[in-house]
Amino acid sequence: TGDERLALLDTDLGGANQVVVDIHSRFLFETEVFARRQRRTLGVSELNEMMLNAQSQAYGNGIDHTTAHPYMWVLKPHYYGSHFYNWPYTYGLLFGLGLYAQYHRDPERFHGGYDTVLSRAGMDTAEELGRAFNLDVSDESFWTASLDVLRTRMLDYENLAQKHIK
């Protein structure tokens, strides 16, 4: 039903938002921390300011600054041991969505490449995996197609949610 699809899209898009937007804020934060840390030790207020700036950059007009979380860097222990711990989540989601977009464009060609990707994932580079589908992951259009899958889902969500808006 429409309501069941709406619930599924809500969960799917909530997760995608976490992976694409929030993790982007973490990437921006880490990038700034590494750049500044080369020059000096950083204090709590500076780290908080960097976190808020990163969240603002990533979320744009979609953030309520009264609920932004300046101490997010304290809650994530991987900031202290792994550089750019989060980016593989975003890469994996968008790579998968790019393959999904390829499936919709050419299902027959997709099937041959899919088995190759599954058998080679973890051994081949991203570029090599993309070549199984004749895709160039260094081409911006591949990633735009990935985001277009999410855009389509957002439009579907909006349409289904209209009847619930009073």
C-alpha positions in Angstrom: 0.0 0.0 0.0 1.0 3.6 -0.2 1.4 3.9 3.6 3.6 0.9 3.7 5.8 2.3 0.9 5.9 5.7 2.7 7.1 3.9 5.9 9.8 2.0 3.9 10.9 5.2 2.1 11.0 7.0 5.5 13.4 4.4 6.8 15.5 4.3 3.6 15.8 8.1 3.2 16.6 8.5 6.9 19.5 6.1 6.6 20.6 7.7 3.4 20.5 11.1 5.0 22.7 9.8 7.8 25.2 8.3 5.4 25.3 11.1 2.8 24.8 14.3 4.7 25.8 13.6 8.4 28.8 11.6 7.4 29.8 14.4 5.0 29.8 16.7 8.0 32.1 14.3 9.8 34.4 14.2 6.8 34.5 18.0 6.7 35.2 18.1 10.5 38.0 15.6 10.2 39.6 17.4 7.3 39.6 20.6 9.3 41.0 18.9 12.4 43.9 17.4 10.5 44.7 20.7 8.8 44.7 22.7 12.0 46.3 20.0 14.2 49.4 20.1 12.0 50.0 23.6 13.3 49.0 23.4 17.0 47.0 21.7 19.7 43.3 22.2 19.6 41.0 23.1 22.4 37.4 22.1 23.2 35.9 25.4 22.1 37.7 25.2 18.7 36.7 21.6 18.2 33.1 22.5 19.0 33.2 25.4 16.5 34.7 23.2 13.8 32.0 20.6 14.4 29.2 23.2 14.2 30.7 24.7 11.0 31.0 21.2 9.4 27.4 20.4 10.3 26.2 23.8 8.9 28.2 23.2 5.6 26.9 19.7 5.2 23.2 20.3 6.1 22.9 23.8 4.6 19.4 25.2 5.2 18.3 21.8 6.5 19.8 22.3 9.9 18.1 23.8 13.0 21.1 25.5 14.6 19.4 25.3 18.0 19.7 21.5 17.9 23.1 21.1 16.3 25.5 19.0 18.3 28.8 20.8 19.0 30.1 17.8 21.0 29.5 15.2 18.4 33.3 14.8 18.1 33.4 13.6 21.8 30.8 10.8 21.2 32.6 9.1 18.3 35.7 7.3 19.5 36.9 6.5 16.0 37.9 10.1 15.6 40.8 9.2 17.9 42.1 6.2 16.1 41.0 6.0 12.5 41.4 8.8 9.9 38.3 9.3 7.8 36.6 6.3 9.4 33.2 7.3 8.0 33.7 7.9 4.3 33.5 4.2 3.2 29.8 4.2 4.3 29.0 7.0 1.9 31.1 5.5 -0.8 29.5 2.1 -0.4 25.9 3.5 -0.5 26.5 5.7 -3.5 28.5 3.0 -5.4 25.6 0.6 -4.8 23.0 3.2 -5.9 25.1 3.8 -9.0 25.0 0.1 -9.8 21.2 0.2 -9.2 20.9 3.1 -11.6 22.9 1.0 -14.1 20.6 -1.9 -13.6 17.6 0.3 -14.6 19.4 1.6 -17.7 20.5 -1.8 -19.0 19.3 -4.9 -16.9 20.9 -7.4 -19.3 24.4 -5.9 -19.1 24.0 -5.5 -15.3 23.5 -9.2 -14.6 26.9 -10.2 -16.1 28.8 -7.6 -14.2 27.0 -8.2 -10.9 28.5 -11.6 -10.3 31.9 -10.2 -11.1 31.5 -7.4 -8.6 30.3 -9.8 -5.8 33.2 -12.2 -6.4 35.9 -9.4 -6.7 34.7 -6.9 -4.0 37.4 -6.5 -1.4 40.1 -7.6 -3.8 39.7 -5.1 -6.8 39.9 -1.4 -6.7 36.8 0.6 -7.1 37.8 1.5 -10.6 38.2 -2.2 -11.5 34.8 -3.0 -10.0 33.2 -0.2 -12.0 34.7 -1.6 -15.2 32.7 -4.8 -14.8 29.8 -2.6 -15.8 31.7 -0.4 -18.1 31.4 2.4 -15.6 34.0 5.0 -14.8 33.7 5.8 -11.0 36.0 8.8 -11.6 33.3 10.4 -13.8 31.0 12.8 -11.8 28.0 11.5 -13.8 28.3 8.1 -12.1 27.9 9.8 -8.7 25.1 12.1 -10.0 23.2 9.0 -11.2 23.6 7.6 -7.6 22.2 10.8 -6.1 19.4 10.8 -8.7 18.2 7.5 -7.3 17.8 9.2 -3.9 16.2 12.3 -5.5 13.6 10.0 -7.1 12.8 8.4 -3.8 12.5 11.8 -2.1 9.9 12.9 -4.7 8.0 9.6 -4.2 8.1 10.2 -0.5 6.8 13.7 -0.9 3.9 12.5 -3.1 2.9 9.7 -0.7 3.1 12.0 2.3 0.8 14.7 0.9 -2.3 13.0 2.1 -1.0 13.0 5.7 -0.2 16.7 5.7 -3.1 18.8 7.1 
